[in-house]
Amino acid sequence: MDKDQCALTPPMGWNSWDCYAANVTEEQLLRNAEYMRENLLPYGWEYIVCDIQWYEPLAGTGEGEYRPFAALSMDEYSRLIPAENRFPSSAGARGFGPIAEKIHRMGLKFGIHIMRGIPRQAVHAGAAVKGPGLRAAGIANPFSICRWNSDMYGIDPGKKGAQDYYDSLFGLYASWGVDYVKVDDICNTNMYPHMPYSGRGEIELIRNAIDKCGRPMVLSLSPGPALIEESWHLSKYANMWRITDDFWDHWDSLKDMFRRCELWQAHVQAGRWPDCDMLPLGRIGAGFKRPRYTNFTRDEQRTLMTLWCIFRSPLMMGGELSGCDEWTLSLLTNGEILDVLKKGVKPRQLYRDDKEALWMNSAPDGKINLALFNLGDENRKLSCRLDQFGIDGAGLRDLWKAEDRRVSGVICEELPPHGAALFRLSKA
């Protein structure tokens, strides 16, 4: 399958990081999957993604997010495997296979997070890599390390056995039934100024391995910000790539996303999605020992959903689904808003200053999706002239309010601080 066919529309799902950090368990994954099946699947939500350190038996027991140089669960070929105390069904070398099977029976898809490279413990233990005479130490680059996690060394793409290792890894994931892989410490190469875009070689190894493994998989690259000058490479080899570092529930971060989306708007294509990161909505932070309901106001939550959808970013819900309240569920199940994400094309910013922004994408049948944003801290009346779209009057569908009206000449809308409106225009 052509890699773009894996994600013809922006992937929609749930990722465990925002609520569980590095210590998610099998029970939590399946509980959130059940909720998705029962409440979100009809709206296009389908991926359940297990984030970082599923191979660390004692994840979450240290003072920080990660325990430095922790002992990791690993097989005889230097491949990390699920920690059995957290994922009991993985016992007996079954890996994530039983969990993926249960998720697939729900009509959903299963994804995992990995760090680029090969485990440091494999290198220092002289462990084997699958293939004649191959060893972890022979393919590792000990100078290529993650600055915030000690689990891995990068792989030197020029070393004999480098491709063999990634082929072995993704062959294992295919046997488990994995549909989506989020590869970390590979997208933001500003972190390594002495190795400009040092992730390029490993991205290509990973792409080759996916293409060989016999199972379609969405390839997601993190963290950001990705380099705009490398957009051609990211687009060629990945399905989605982060345009920001970890996104959390702070207005300044959300406001800055307008700048990032403007930078990347010309690179949004079917199967190739600049990624604004997860949706920190609902109940988050428990795994960080900071449990809370999102800091975003309700108006800011609508702004977040409106921007992600008009820009056509992948949607990965970060809050605990099983604890979803009625308001949060309403954001995730507004079919008209989600149609802007799935069916809109050519997203672009029409105007932005410090107080307001105007975005559009083109809807089917010649209609226009139009988003107005109040970026200021006070109520503000925003307006948009219809003649810039070559029309004098229009039928206007308010997608958040599910209301219809007609307008002539100018659209005017009063919005609360940090609020948004999303309309579908059809020619009168």
Secondary structure, 3 states (H helix, E strand, C coil): CCHHHHHCCCCEEEECHHHHCCCCCHHHHHHHHHHHHHHCHHHCCCEEEECCCCCCCCCCCCCCCCCCCCCCCECCCCCECCCCCCCHHHCCCCCCHHHHHHHHHCCCEEEEEEECCEEHHHHHCCCECCCCCCEHHHHEEEEEECCCCCCEEEECCCCCCHHHHHHHHHHHHHHHCCCEEEEECCCCHHHCCCCCCCCHHHHHHHHHHHHHHCCCCEEEECCCCCCHHHHHHHHHHCCEEECCCCCCCCHHHHHHHHHHHHHHHHHCECCEEEECCCECCCEECHHHCCCEECCCCHHHHHHHHHHHHHHCCCEEECCCHHHCCHHHHHHHCCHHHHHHHHHCEEEEEEEECCCEEEEEEECHHHCEEEEEEECCCCCEEEEEEHHHHCCCEEEEEECCCCEEEEEECEEEEEECCCCEEEEEEEEC
